[in-house]
Amino acid sequence: QAQLLESGGGLVQAGGSLRLSCAVSGGTFSVYAMGWFRQAPGQEREIVAAISRDGGTTYYAADSQGRFTISRDGAKNTVYLQMNSLKPEDTAVYYCAASRTGYDGTYYSDVEEYHYWGQGTQVTVSS
């Protein structure tokens, strides 16, 4: 049973940057495909970015492409989301998730494909 703990959220002005971290414990990090999701008030939870268990394949939602970068560090059992050029519409609770059905080179973009979730970290972008 994996436990995920996000950190790095906060308040930032439009155009600024934040780096989210997600530390994974209680499981074997190397077998998990990982993803970052976000949920704004009254909205569905949506994919932001995903990465395969070997780190070789990444996926970005259209609005994240070119601004956000997902990465993972096996030595630290941590996945990151570097967010640049932030916009007010990026304001949401950001969640880290792990899928235990990962294969090398495979990422997952649907909420239903993930088995473990963090508690979320708030990101607020002011205009």
Backbone atoms as SQL, in Angstrom:
CREATE TABLE atoms (id INTEGER PRIMARY KEY, chain TEXT, resi INTEGER, resn TEXT, atom TEXT, x REAL, y REAL, z REAL);
INSERT INTO atoms VALUES
  (1, 'A', 1, 'GLN', 'N', 0.855, -1.187, 0.000),
  (2, 'A', 1, 'GLN', 'CA', 0.000, 0.000, 0.000),
  (3, 'A', 1, 'GLN', 'C', 0.895, 1.242, 0.000),
  (4, 'A', 2, 'ALA', 'N', 0.839, 2.010, -1.078),
  (5, 'A', 2, 'ALA', 'CA', 1.681, 3.194, -1.188),
  (6, 'A', 2, 'ALA', 'C', 1.012, 4.380, -0.515),
  (7, 'A', 3, 'GLN', 'N', 1.814, 5.230, 0.069),
  (8, 'A', 3, 'GLN', 'CA', 1.355, 6.517, 0.595),
  (9, 'A', 3, 'GLN', 'C', 2.043, 7.620, -0.183),
  (10, 'A', 4, 'LEU', 'N', 1.270, 8.628, -0.574),
  (11, 'A', 4, 'LEU', 'CA', 1.771, 9.726, -1.372),
  (12, 'A', 4, 'LEU', 'C', 1.586, 11.023, -0.598),
  (13, 'A', 5, 'LEU', 'N', 2.615, 11.832, -0.586),
  (14, 'A', 5, 'LEU', 'CA', 2.570, 13.098, 0.129),
  (15, 'A', 5, 'LEU', 'C', 3.059, 14.221, -0.773),
  (16, 'A', 6, 'GLU', 'N', 2.145, 15.123, -1.112),
  (17, 'A', 6, 'GLU', 'CA', 2.493, 16.262, -1.956),
  (18, 'A', 6, 'GLU', 'C', 2.980, 17.433, -1.117),
  (19, 'A', 7, 'SER', 'N', 3.799, 18.245, -1.747),
  (20, 'A', 7, 'SER', 'CA', 4.250, 19.487, -1.132),
  (21, 'A', 7, 'SER', 'C', 4.607, 20.475, -2.232),
  (22, 'A', 8, 'GLY', 'N', 4.767, 21.731, -1.848),
  (23, 'A', 8, 'GLY', 'CA', 5.223, 22.744, -2.785),
  (24, 'A', 8, 'GLY', 'C', 4.155, 23.691, -3.297),
  (25, 'A', 9, 'GLY', 'N', 2.899, 23.462, -2.924),
  (26, 'A', 9, 'GLY', 'CA', 1.858, 24.385, -3.347),
  (27, 'A', 9, 'GLY', 'C', 1.967, 25.716, -2.639),
  (28, 'A', 10, 'GLY', 'N', 1.152, 26.664, -3.075),
  (29, 'A', 10, 'GLY', 'CA', 1.166, 27.978, -2.445),
  (30, 'A', 10, 'GLY', 'C', 0.507, 29.012, -3.306),
  (31, 'A', 11, 'LEU', 'N', 0.739, 30.268, -2.943),
  (32, 'A', 11, 'LEU', 'CA', 0.190, 31.409, -3.654),
  (33, 'A', 11, 'LEU', 'C', 1.285, 32.042, -4.502),
  (34, 'A', 12, 'VAL', 'N', 0.993, 32.268, -5.761),
  (35, 'A', 12, 'VAL', 'CA', 1.972, 32.856, -6.671),
  (36, 'A', 12, 'VAL', 'C', 1.256, 33.802, -7.621),
  (37, 'A', 13, 'GLN', 'N', 1.965, 34.803, -8.093),
  (38, 'A', 13, 'GLN', 'CA', 1.379, 35.732, -9.057),
  (39, 'A', 13, 'GLN', 'C', 1.395, 35.111, -10.461),
  (40, 'A', 14, 'ALA', 'N', 0.495, 35.583, -11.282),
  (41, 'A', 14, 'ALA', 'CA', 0.453, 35.130, -12.674),
  (42, 'A', 14, 'ALA', 'C', 1.822, 35.352, -13.326),
  (43, 'A', 15, 'GLY', 'N', 2.250, 34.353, -14.091),
  (44, 'A', 15, 'GLY', 'CA', 3.565, 34.405, -14.711),
  (45, 'A', 15, 'GLY', 'C', 4.661, 33.772, -13.875),
  (46, 'A', 16, 'GLY', 'N', 4.353, 33.471, -12.625),
  (47, 'A', 16, 'GLY', 'CA', 5.339, 32.889, -11.732),
  (48, 'A', 16, 'GLY', 'C', 5.459, 31.380, -11.883),
  (49, 'A', 17, 'SER', 'N', 6.270, 30.787, -11.015),
  (50, 'A', 17, 'SER', 'CA', 6.560, 29.358, -11.079),
  (51, 'A', 17, 'SER', 'C', 6.400, 28.710, -9.716),
  (52, 'A', 18, 'LEU', 'N', 6.082, 27.431, -9.744),
  (53, 'A', 18, 'LEU', 'CA', 6.065, 26.596, -8.551),
  (54, 'A', 18, 'LEU', 'C', 6.573, 25.213, -8.930),
  (55, 'A', 19, 'ARG', 'N', 7.152, 24.530, -7.966),
  (56, 'A', 19, 'ARG', 'CA', 7.574, 23.149, -8.161),
  (57, 'A', 19, 'ARG', 'C', 6.890, 22.278, -7.112),
  (58, 'A', 20, 'LEU', 'N', 6.044, 21.394, -7.581),
  (59, 'A', 20, 'LEU', 'CA', 5.379, 20.461, -6.688),
  (60, 'A', 20, 'LEU', 'C', 6.206, 19.186, -6.570),
  (61, 'A', 21, 'SER', 'N', 6.200, 18.610, -5.386),
  (62, 'A', 21, 'SER', 'CA', 6.872, 17.351, -5.145),
  (63, 'A', 21, 'SER', 'C', 5.877, 16.352, -4.584),
  (64, 'A', 22, 'CYS', 'N', 6.102, 15.077, -4.870),
  (65, 'A', 22, 'CYS', 'CA', 5.262, 14.015, -4.340),
  (66, 'A', 22, 'CYS', 'C', 6.172, 12.878, -3.898),
  (67, 'A', 23, 'ALA', 'N', 6.269, 12.682, -2.607),
  (68, 'A', 23, 'ALA', 'CA', 7.096, 11.620, -2.049),
  (69, 'A', 23, 'ALA', 'C', 6.249, 10.365, -1.864),
  (70, 'A', 24, 'VAL', 'N', 6.771, 9.244, -2.360),
  (71, 'A', 24, 'VAL', 'CA', 6.044, 7.974, -2.296),
  (72, 'A', 24, 'VAL', 'C', 6.724, 7.054, -1.292),
  (73, 'A', 25, 'SER', 'N', 5.950, 6.489, -0.399),
  (74, 'A', 25, 'SER', 'CA', 6.477, 5.542, 0.594),
  (75, 'A', 25, 'SER', 'C', 5.546, 4.347, 0.698),
  (76, 'A', 26, 'GLY', 'N', 6.046, 3.283, 1.311),
  (77, 'A', 26, 'GLY', 'CA', 5.215, 2.114, 1.551),
  (78, 'A', 26, 'GLY', 'C', 4.997, 1.226, 0.347),
  (79, 'A', 27, 'GLY', 'N', 5.673, 1.486, -0.730),
  (80, 'A', 27, 'GLY', 'CA', 5.519, 0.685, -1.925),
  (81, 'A', 27, 'GLY', 'C', 6.805, 0.697, -2.725),
  (82, 'A', 28, 'THR', 'N', 6.771, 0.095, -3.899),
  (83, 'A', 28, 'THR', 'CA', 7.948, 0.056, -4.764),
  (84, 'A', 28, 'THR', 'C', 7.784, 1.105, -5.841),
  (85, 'A', 29, 'PHE', 'N', 8.459, 2.234, -5.655),
  (86, 'A', 29, 'PHE', 'CA', 8.268, 3.387, -6.527),
  (87, 'A', 29, 'PHE', 'C', 8.503, 3.040, -7.996),
  (88, 'A', 30, 'SER', 'N', 9.472, 2.199, -8.252),
  (89, 'A', 30, 'SER', 'CA', 9.865, 1.928, -9.630),
  (90, 'A', 30, 'SER', 'C', 8.806, 1.194, -10.446),
  (91, 'A', 31, 'VAL', 'N', 7.809, 0.604, -9.797),
  (92, 'A', 31, 'VAL', 'CA', 6.780, -0.110, -10.564),
  (93, 'A', 31, 'VAL', 'C', 5.576, 0.773, -10.857),
  (94, 'A', 32, 'TYR', 'N', 5.545, 1.971, -10.298),
  (95, 'A', 32, 'TYR', 'CA', 4.371, 2.829, -10.442),
  (96, 'A', 32, 'TYR', 'C', 4.523, 3.805, -11.600),
  (97, 'A', 33, 'ALA', 'N', 3.518, 3.817, -12.469),
  (98, 'A', 33, 'ALA', 'CA', 3.349, 4.971, -13.338),
  (99, 'A', 33, 'ALA', 'C', 2.735, 6.075, -12.484),
  (100, 'A', 34, 'MET', 'N', 3.138, 7.297, -12.730),
  (101, 'A', 34, 'MET', 'CA', 2.718, 8.410, -11.872),
  (102, 'A', 34, 'MET', 'C', 1.988, 9.481, -12.667),
  (103, 'A', 35, 'GLY', 'N', 1.146, 10.217, -11.968),
  (104, 'A', 35, 'GLY', 'CA', 0.430, 11.303, -12.628),
  (105, 'A', 35, 'GLY', 'C', 0.164, 12.447, -11.672),
  (106, 'A', 36, 'TRP', 'N', -0.006, 13.608, -12.233),
  (107, 'A', 36, 'TRP', 'CA', -0.477, 14.785, -11.511),
  (108, 'A', 36, 'TRP', 'C', -1.840, 15.175, -12.067),
  (109, 'A', 37, 'PHE', 'N', -2.779, 15.381, -11.174),
  (110, 'A', 37, 'PHE', 'CA', -4.125, 15.821, -11.507),
  (111, 'A', 37, 'PHE', 'C', -4.423, 17.116, -10.760),
  (112, 'A', 38, 'ARG', 'N', -5.481, 17.793, -11.164),
  (113, 'A', 38, 'ARG', 'CA', -5.922, 18.969, -10.427),
  (114, 'A', 38, 'ARG', 'C', -7.445, 19.033, -10.449),
  (115, 'A', 39, 'GLN', 'N', -7.958, 19.698, -9.434),
  (116, 'A', 39, 'GLN', 'CA', -9.400, 19.853, -9.316),
  (117, 'A', 39, 'GLN', 'C', -9.715, 21.233, -8.771),
  (118, 'A', 40, 'ALA', 'N', -10.411, 22.001, -9.580),
  (119, 'A', 40, 'ALA', 'CA', -10.873, 23.317, -9.172),
  (120, 'A', 40, 'ALA', 'C', -12.271, 23.194, -8.570),
  (121, 'A', 41, 'PRO', 'N', -12.704, 24.140, -7.749),
  (122, 'A', 41, 'PRO', 'CA', -14.030, 24.052, -7.133),
  (123, 'A', 41, 'PRO', 'C', -15.125, 23.890, -8.182),
  (124, 'A', 42, 'GLY', 'N', -15.987, 22.887, -7.974),
  (125, 'A', 42, 'GLY', 'CA', -17.098, 22.656, -8.876),
  (126, 'A', 42, 'GLY', 'C', -16.732, 21.986, -10.180),
  (127, 'A', 43, 'GLN', 'N', -15.463, 21.587, -10.297),
  (128, 'A', 43, 'GLN', 'CA', -14.992, 20.983, -11.543),
  (129, 'A', 43, 'GLN', 'C', -14.614, 19.519, -11.315),
  (130, 'A', 44, 'GLU', 'N', -14.540, 18.777, -12.411),
  (131, 'A', 44, 'GLU', 'CA', -14.062, 17.406, -12.341),
  (132, 'A', 44, 'GLU', 'C', -12.549, 17.399, -12.160),
  (133, 'A', 45, 'ARG', 'N', -12.061, 16.326, -11.568),
  (134, 'A', 45, 'ARG', 'CA', -10.612, 16.153, -11.469),
  (135, 'A', 45, 'ARG', 'C', -10.070, 15.848, -12.868),
  (136, 'A', 46, 'GLU', 'N', -8.992, 16.546, -13.233),
  (137, 'A', 46, 'GLU', 'CA', -8.471, 16.402, -14.586),
  (138, 'A', 46, 'GLU', 'C', -6.973, 16.151, -14.579),
  (139, 'A', 47, 'ILE', 'N', -6.507, 15.452, -15.609),
  (140, 'A', 47, 'ILE', 'CA', -5.096, 15.156, -15.731),
  (141, 'A', 47, 'ILE', 'C', -4.325, 16.429, -16.063),
  (142, 'A', 48, 'VAL', 'N', -3.158, 16.557, -15.470),
  (143, 'A', 48, 'VAL', 'CA', -2.237, 17.649, -15.791),
  (144, 'A', 48, 'VAL', 'C', -1.049, 17.077, -16.565),
  (145, 'A', 49, 'ALA', 'N', -0.455, 16.020, -16.016),
  (146, 'A', 49, 'ALA', 'CA', 0.701, 15.388, -16.644),
  (147, 'A', 49, 'ALA', 'C', 0.858, 13.987, -16.083),
  (148, 'A', 50, 'ALA', 'N', 1.523, 13.129, -16.854),
  (149, 'A', 50, 'ALA', 'CA', 1.748, 11.756, -16.413),
  (150, 'A', 50, 'ALA', 'C', 3.111, 11.300, -16.902),
  (151, 'A', 51, 'ILE', 'N', 3.648, 10.281, -16.224),
  (152, 'A', 51, 'ILE', 'CA', 4.964, 9.761, -16.585),
  (153, 'A', 51, 'ILE', 'C', 4.977, 8.254, -16.377),
  (154, 'A', 52, 'SER', 'N', 5.629, 7.549, -17.288),
  (155, 'A', 52, 'SER', 'CA', 5.712, 6.103, -17.192),
  (156, 'A', 52, 'SER', 'C', 6.617, 5.690, -16.038),
  (157, 'A', 53, 'ARG', 'N', 6.556, 4.436, -15.674),
  (158, 'A', 53, 'ARG', 'CA', 7.306, 3.991, -14.509),
  (159, 'A', 53, 'ARG', 'C', 8.807, 4.068, -14.735),
  (160, 'A', 54, 'ASP', 'N', 9.245, 3.964, -15.993),
  (161, 'A', 54, 'ASP', 'CA', 10.666, 4.066, -16.279),
  (162, 'A', 54, 'ASP', 'C', 11.097, 5.498, -16.572),
  (163, 'A', 55, 'GLY', 'N', 10.139, 6.419, -16.562),
  (164, 'A', 55, 'GLY', 'CA', 10.442, 7.822, -16.808),
  (165, 'A', 55, 'GLY', 'C', 10.677, 8.170, -18.259),
  (166, 'A', 56, 'GLY', 'N', 10.546, 7.198, -19.139),
  (167, 'A', 56, 'GLY', 'CA', 10.890, 7.424, -20.526),
  (168, 'A', 56, 'GLY', 'C', 9.797, 8.039, -21.363),
  (169, 'A', 57, 'THR', 'N', 8.574, 8.029, -20.876),
  (170, 'A', 57, 'THR', 'CA', 7.437, 8.564, -21.620),
  (171, 'A', 57, 'THR', 'C', 6.651, 9.508, -20.724),
  (172, 'A', 58, 'THR', 'N', 6.322, 10.655, -21.275),
  (173, 'A', 58, 'THR', 'CA', 5.530, 11.630, -20.539),
  (174, 'A', 58, 'THR', 'C', 4.330, 12.049, -21.365),
  (175, 'A', 59, 'TYR', 'N', 3.333, 12.553, -20.653),
  (176, 'A', 59, 'TYR', 'CA', 2.108, 13.047, -21.279),
  (177, 'A', 59, 'TYR', 'C', 1.730, 14.354, -20.597),
  (178, 'A', 60, 'TYR', 'N', 1.239, 15.297, -21.412),
  (179, 'A', 60, 'TYR', 'CA', 0.778, 16.569, -20.873),
  (180, 'A', 60, 'TYR', 'C', -0.596, 16.900, -21.443),
  (181, 'A', 61, 'ALA', 'N', -1.464, 17.394, -20.585),
  (182, 'A', 61, 'ALA', 'CA', -2.710, 17.947, -21.074),
  (183, 'A', 61, 'ALA', 'C', -2.402, 19.141, -21.955),
  (184, 'A', 62, 'ALA', 'N', -3.306, 19.451, -22.833),
  (185, 'A', 62, 'ALA', 'CA', -3.061, 20.518, -23.810),
  (186, 'A', 62, 'ALA', 'C', -2.673, 21.827, -23.128),
  (187, 'A', 63, 'ASP', 'N', -3.338, 22.151, -22.029),
  (188, 'A', 63, 'ASP', 'CA', -3.068, 23.422, -21.360),
  (189, 'A', 63, 'ASP', 'C', -1.760, 23.409, -20.586),
  (190, 'A', 64, 'SER', 'N', -1.217, 22.235, -20.322),
  (191, 'A', 64, 'SER', 'CA', 0.031, 22.118, -19.585),
  (192, 'A', 64, 'SER', 'C', 1.245, 22.093, -20.504),
  (193, 'A', 65, 'GLN', 'N', 1.031, 21.666, -21.722),
  (194, 'A', 65, 'GLN', 'CA', 2.132, 21.492, -22.670),
  (195, 'A', 65, 'GLN', 'C', 2.919, 22.779, -22.849),
  (196, 'A', 66, 'GLY', 'N', 4.215, 22.669, -22.700),
  (197, 'A', 66, 'GLY', 'CA', 5.075, 23.830, -22.894),
  (198, 'A', 66, 'GLY', 'C', 5.271, 24.685, -21.663),
  (199, 'A', 67, 'ARG', 'N', 4.453, 24.491, -20.640),
  (200, 'A', 67, 'ARG', 'CA', 4.580, 25.269, -19.401),
  (201, 'A', 67, 'ARG', 'C', 4.975, 24.395, -18.215),
  (202, 'A', 68, 'PHE', 'N', 4.510, 23.165, -18.204),
  (203, 'A', 68, 'PHE', 'CA', 4.742, 22.252, -17.077),
  (204, 'A', 68, 'PHE', 'C', 5.690, 21.132, -17.502),
  (205, 'A', 69, 'THR', 'N', 6.454, 20.625, -16.533),
  (206, 'A', 69, 'THR', 'CA', 7.341, 19.499, -16.774),
  (207, 'A', 69, 'THR', 'C', 7.215, 18.506, -15.635),
  (208, 'A', 70, 'ILE', 'N', 6.927, 17.257, -15.981),
  (209, 'A', 70, 'ILE', 'CA', 6.865, 16.189, -14.988),
  (210, 'A', 70, 'ILE', 'C', 8.172, 15.402, -15.051),
  (211, 'A', 71, 'SER', 'N', 8.655, 14.996, -13.882),
  (212, 'A', 71, 'SER', 'CA', 9.872, 14.203, -13.816),
  (213, 'A', 71, 'SER', 'C', 9.803, 13.319, -12.576),
  (214, 'A', 72, 'ARG', 'N', 10.701, 12.344, -12.516),
  (215, 'A', 72, 'ARG', 'CA', 10.735, 11.458, -11.363),
  (216, 'A', 72, 'ARG', 'C', 12.171, 11.131, -10.999),
  (217, 'A', 73, 'ASP', 'N', 12.407, 10.907, -9.719),
  (218, 'A', 73, 'ASP', 'CA', 13.729, 10.592, -9.202),
  (219, 'A', 73, 'ASP', 'C', 13.609, 9.299, -8.406),
  (220, 'A', 74, 'GLY', 'N', 14.136, 8.209, -8.966),
  (221, 'A', 74, 'GLY', 'CA', 14.026, 6.913, -8.318),
  (222, 'A', 74, 'GLY', 'C', 14.806, 6.829, -7.030),
  (223, 'A', 75, 'ALA', 'N', 15.886, 7.551, -6.927),
  (224, 'A', 75, 'ALA', 'CA', 16.698, 7.528, -5.718),
  (225, 'A', 75, 'ALA', 'C', 15.969, 8.169, -4.538),
  (226, 'A', 76, 'LYS', 'N', 15.068, 9.091, -4.849),
  (227, 'A', 76, 'LYS', 'CA', 14.331, 9.797, -3.797),
  (228, 'A', 76, 'LYS', 'C', 12.875, 9.365, -3.709),
  (229, 'A', 77, 'ASN', 'N', 12.460, 8.442, -4.574),
  (230, 'A', 77, 'ASN', 'CA', 11.051, 7.989, -4.603),
  (231, 'A', 77, 'ASN', 'C', 10.105, 9.184, -4.698),
  (232, 'A', 78, 'THR', 'N', 10.435, 10.088, -5.595),
  (233, 'A', 78, 'THR', 'CA', 9.692, 11.346, -5.676),
  (234, 'A', 78, 'THR', 'C', 9.401, 11.682, -7.137),
  (235, 'A', 79, 'VAL', 'N', 8.216, 12.214, -7.355),
  (236, 'A', 79, 'VAL', 'CA', 7.847, 12.736, -8.667),
  (237, 'A', 79, 'VAL', 'C', 7.616, 14.233, -8.510),
  (238, 'A', 80, 'TYR', 'N', 7.989, 14.974, -9.539),
  (239, 'A', 80, 'TYR', 'CA', 7.913, 16.436, -9.492),
  (240, 'A', 80, 'TYR', 'C', 7.007, 16.965, -10.599),
  (241, 'A', 81, 'LEU', 'N', 6.496, 18.152, -10.360),
  (242, 'A', 81, 'LEU', 'CA', 5.804, 18.895, -11.399),
  (243, 'A', 81, 'LEU', 'C', 6.314, 20.325, -11.347),
  (244, 'A', 82, 'GLN', 'N', 7.127, 20.685, -12.315),
  (245, 'A', 82, 'GLN', 'CA', 7.608, 22.055, -12.446),
  (246, 'A', 82, 'GLN', 'C', 6.590, 22.840, -13.252),
  (247, 'A', 83, 'MET', 'N', 6.079, 23.894, -12.668),
  (248, 'A', 83, 'MET', 'CA', 5.035, 24.693, -13.320),
  (249, 'A', 83, 'MET', 'C', 5.555, 26.105, -13.543),
  (250, 'A', 84, 'ASN', 'N', 5.626, 26.506, -14.792),
  (251, 'A', 84, 'ASN', 'CA', 6.085, 27.840, -15.169),
  (252, 'A', 84, 'ASN', 'C', 4.961, 28.604, -15.856),
  (253, 'A', 85, 'SER', 'N', 5.127, 29.896, -15.957),
  (254, 'A', 85, 'SER', 'CA', 4.144, 30.754, -16.643),
  (255, 'A', 85, 'SER', 'C', 2.732, 30.480, -16.142),
  (256, 'A', 86, 'LEU', 'N', 2.587, 30.458, -14.850),
  (257, 'A', 86, 'LEU', 'CA', 1.299, 30.108, -14.256),
  (258, 'A', 86, 'LEU', 'C', 0.240, 31.161, -14.561),
  (259, 'A', 87, 'LYS', 'N', -0.991, 30.667, -14.709),
  (260, 'A', 87, 'LYS', 'CA', -2.134, 31.522, -15.024),
  (261, 'A', 87, 'LYS', 'C', -3.166, 31.405, -13.896),
  (262, 'A', 88, 'PRO', 'N', -4.030, 32.388, -13.723),
  (263, 'A', 88, 'PRO', 'CA', -5.079, 32.269, -12.707),
  (264, 'A', 88, 'PRO', 'C', -5.931, 31.016, -12.881),
  (265, 'A', 89, 'GLU', 'N', -6.128, 30.604, -14.105),
  (266, 'A', 89, 'GLU', 'CA', -6.947, 29.397, -14.335),
  (267, 'A', 89, 'GLU', 'C', -6.244, 28.107, -13.937),
  (268, 'A', 90, 'ASP', 'N', -4.974, 28.177, -13.545),
  (269, 'A', 90, 'ASP', 'CA', -4.281, 27.017, -13.000),
  (270, 'A', 90, 'ASP', 'C', -4.615, 26.809, -11.520),
  (271, 'A', 91, 'THR', 'N', -5.338, 27.732, -10.938),
  (272, 'A', 91, 'THR', 'CA', -5.699, 27.619, -9.528),
  (273, 'A', 91, 'THR', 'C', -6.553, 26.377, -9.297),
  (274, 'A', 92, 'ALA', 'N', -6.102, 25.530, -8.378),
  (275, 'A', 92, 'ALA', 'CA', -6.782, 24.261, -8.094),
  (276, 'A', 92, 'ALA', 'C', -6.044, 23.544, -6.970),
  (277, 'A', 93, 'VAL', 'N', -6.643, 22.469, -6.502),
  (278, 'A', 93, 'VAL', 'CA', -5.920, 21.524, -5.659),
  (279, 'A', 93, 'VAL', 'C', -5.250, 20.522, -6.593),
  (280, 'A', 94, 'TYR', 'N', -3.956, 20.340, -6.401),
  (281, 'A', 94, 'TYR', 'CA', -3.182, 19.430, -7.241),
  (282, 'A', 94, 'TYR', 'C', -2.932, 18.133, -6.484),
  (283, 'A', 95, 'TYR', 'N', -3.207, 17.020, -7.166),
  (284, 'A', 95, 'TYR', 'CA', -3.080, 15.704, -6.575),
  (285, 'A', 95, 'TYR', 'C', -2.039, 14.877, -7.326),
  (286, 'A', 96, 'CYS', 'N', -1.276, 14.145, -6.567),
  (287, 'A', 96, 'CYS', 'CA', -0.346, 13.168, -7.109),
  (288, 'A', 96, 'CYS', 'C', -1.024, 11.801, -7.048),
  (289, 'A', 97, 'ALA', 'N', -0.776, 10.960, -8.049),
  (290, 'A', 97, 'ALA', 'CA', -1.396, 9.638, -8.081),
  (291, 'A', 97, 'ALA', 'C', -0.419, 8.610, -8.625),
  (292, 'A', 98, 'ALA', 'N', -0.598, 7.357, -8.186),
  (293, 'A', 98, 'ALA', 'CA', 0.254, 6.254, -8.619),
  (294, 'A', 98, 'ALA', 'C', -0.609, 5.116, -9.150),
  (295, 'A', 99, 'SER', 'N', -0.162, 4.545, -10.257),
  (296, 'A', 99, 'SER', 'CA', -0.841, 3.401, -10.843),
  (297, 'A', 99, 'SER', 'C', 0.065, 2.179, -10.729),
  (298, 'A', 100, 'ARG', 'N', -0.450, 1.108, -10.132),
  (299, 'A', 100, 'ARG', 'CA', 0.372, -0.093, -9.953),
  (300, 'A', 100, 'ARG', 'C', 0.342, -1.006, -11.166),
  (301, 'A', 101, 'THR', 'N', -0.377, -0.616, -12.219),
  (302, 'A', 101, 'THR', 'CA', -0.445, -1.438, -13.429),
  (303, 'A', 101, 'THR', 'C', 0.467, -0.901, -14.514),
  (304, 'A', 102, 'GLY', 'N', 1.467, -0.147, -14.136),
  (305, 'A', 102, 'GLY', 'CA', 2.334, 0.464, -15.129),
  (306, 'A', 102, 'GLY', 'C', 3.249, -0.514, -15.838),
  (307, 'A', 103, 'TYR', 'N', 3.564, -0.206, -17.073),
  (308, 'A', 103, 'TYR', 'CA', 4.564, -0.918, -17.852),
  (309, 'A', 103, 'TYR', 'C', 5.576, 0.111, -18.323),
  (310, 'A', 104, 'ASP', 'N', 6.765, -0.338, -18.623),
  (311, 'A', 104, 'ASP', 'CA', 7.753, 0.581, -19.163),
  (312, 'A', 104, 'ASP', 'C', 7.182, 1.272, -20.394),
  (313, 'A', 105, 'GLY', 'N', 7.331, 2.574, -20.444),
  (314, 'A', 105, 'GLY', 'CA', 6.886, 3.336, -21.591),
  (315, 'A', 105, 'GLY', 'C', 5.414, 3.667, -21.621),
  (316, 'A', 106, 'THR', 'N', 4.666, 3.250, -20.605),
  (317, 'A', 106, 'THR', 'CA', 3.225, 3.473, -20.597),
  (318, 'A', 106, 'THR', 'C', 2.833, 4.482, -19.531),
  (319, 'A', 107, 'TYR', 'N', 2.031, 5.451, -19.903),
  (320, 'A', 107, 'TYR', 'CA', 1.481, 6.398, -18.946),
  (321, 'A', 107, 'TYR', 'C', -0.031, 6.222, -18.929),
  (322, 'A', 108, 'TYR', 'N', -0.664, 6.834, -17.941),
  (323, 'A', 108, 'TYR', 'CA', -2.117, 6.749, -17.811),
  (324, 'A', 108, 'TYR', 'C', -2.674, 8.150, -17.574),
  (325, 'A', 109, 'SER', 'N', -3.780, 8.455, -18.212),
  (326, 'A', 109, 'SER', 'CA', -4.343, 9.800, -18.134),
  (327, 'A', 109, 'SER', 'C', -5.732, 9.854, -17.516),
  (328, 'A', 110, 'ASP', 'N', -6.297, 8.703, -17.152),
  (329, 'A', 110, 'ASP', 'CA', -7.634, 8.673, -16.568),
  (330, 'A', 110, 'ASP', 'C', -7.574, 8.437, -15.071),
  (331, 'A', 111, 'VAL', 'N', -8.461, 9.131, -14.364),
  (332, 'A', 111, 'VAL', 'CA', -8.526, 8.984, -12.908),
  (333, 'A', 111, 'VAL', 'C', -8.683, 7.515, -12.522),
  (334, 'A', 112, 'GLU', 'N', -9.491, 6.789, -13.274),
  (335, 'A', 112, 'GLU', 'CA', -9.814, 5.395, -12.938),
  (336, 'A', 112, 'GLU', 'C', -8.619, 4.455, -13.039),
  (337, 'A', 113, 'GLU', 'N', -7.563, 4.896, -13.688),
  (338, 'A', 113, 'GLU', 'CA', -6.396, 4.035, -13.881),
  (339, 'A', 113, 'GLU', 'C', -5.386, 4.135, -12.741),
  (340, 'A', 114, 'TYR', 'N', -5.695, 4.978, -11.774),
  (341, 'A', 114, 'TYR', 'CA', -4.780, 5.182, -10.650),
  (342, 'A', 114, 'TYR', 'C', -5.343, 4.565, -9.374),
  (343, 'A', 115, 'HIS', 'N', -4.430, 4.031, -8.559),
  (344, 'A', 115, 'HIS', 'CA', -4.833, 3.270, -7.383),
  (345, 'A', 115, 'HIS', 'C', -4.542, 3.981, -6.069),
  (346, 'A', 116, 'TYR', 'N', -3.564, 4.861, -6.078),
  (347, 'A', 116, 'TYR', 'CA', -3.169, 5.544, -4.849),
  (348, 'A', 116, 'TYR', 'C', -3.141, 7.044, -5.110),
  (349, 'A', 117, 'TRP', 'N', -3.588, 7.796, -4.110),
  (350, 'A', 117, 'TRP', 'CA', -3.698, 9.241, -4.235),
  (351, 'A', 117, 'TRP', 'C', -3.131, 9.937, -3.002),
  (352, 'A', 118, 'GLY', 'N', -2.545, 11.099, -3.253),
  (353, 'A', 118, 'GLY', 'CA', -2.153, 11.957, -2.150),
  (354, 'A', 118, 'GLY', 'C', -3.332, 12.784, -1.669),
  (355, 'A', 119, 'GLN', 'N', -3.082, 13.592, -0.666),
  (356, 'A', 119, 'GLN', 'CA', -4.147, 14.393, -0.072),
  (357, 'A', 119, 'GLN', 'C', -4.362, 15.707, -0.805),
  (358, 'A', 120, 'GLY', 'N', -3.441, 16.060, -1.665),
  (359, 'A', 120, 'GLY', 'CA', -3.575, 17.278, -2.456),
  (360, 'A', 120, 'GLY', 'C', -2.836, 18.456, -1.860),
  (361, 'A', 121, 'THR', 'N', -2.454, 19.364, -2.724),
  (362, 'A', 121, 'THR', 'CA', -1.809, 20.604, -2.308),
  (363, 'A', 121, 'THR', 'C', -2.434, 21.759, -3.101),
  (364, 'A', 122, 'GLN', 'N', -2.751, 22.840, -2.405),
  (365, 'A', 122, 'GLN', 'CA', -3.439, 23.968, -3.030),
  (366, 'A', 122, 'GLN', 'C', -2.448, 24.836, -3.800),
  (367, 'A', 123, 'VAL', 'N', -2.812, 25.143, -5.023),
  (368, 'A', 123, 'VAL', 'CA', -2.077, 26.115, -5.842),
  (369, 'A', 123, 'VAL', 'C', -3.035, 27.239, -6.176),
  (370, 'A', 124, 'THR', 'N', -2.644, 28.455, -5.816),
  (371, 'A', 124, 'THR', 'CA', -3.457, 29.623, -6.100),
  (372, 'A', 124, 'THR', 'C', -2.625, 30.625, -6.883),
  (373, 'A', 125, 'VAL', 'N', -3.139, 31.017, -8.044),
  (374, 'A', 125, 'VAL', 'CA', -2.434, 31.960, -8.908),
  (375, 'A', 125, 'VAL', 'C', -3.246, 33.245, -8.962),
  (376, 'A', 126, 'SER', 'N', -2.658, 34.324, -8.508),
  (377, 'A', 126, 'SER', 'CA', -3.355, 35.602, -8.489),
  (378, 'A', 126, 'SER', 'C', -3.066, 36.380, -9.767),
  (379, 'A', 127, 'SER', 'N', -4.042, 37.176, -10.173),
  (380, 'A', 127, 'SER', 'CA', -3.876, 37.965, -11.409),
  (381, 'A', 127, 'SER', 'C', -3.271, 39.316, -11.130);
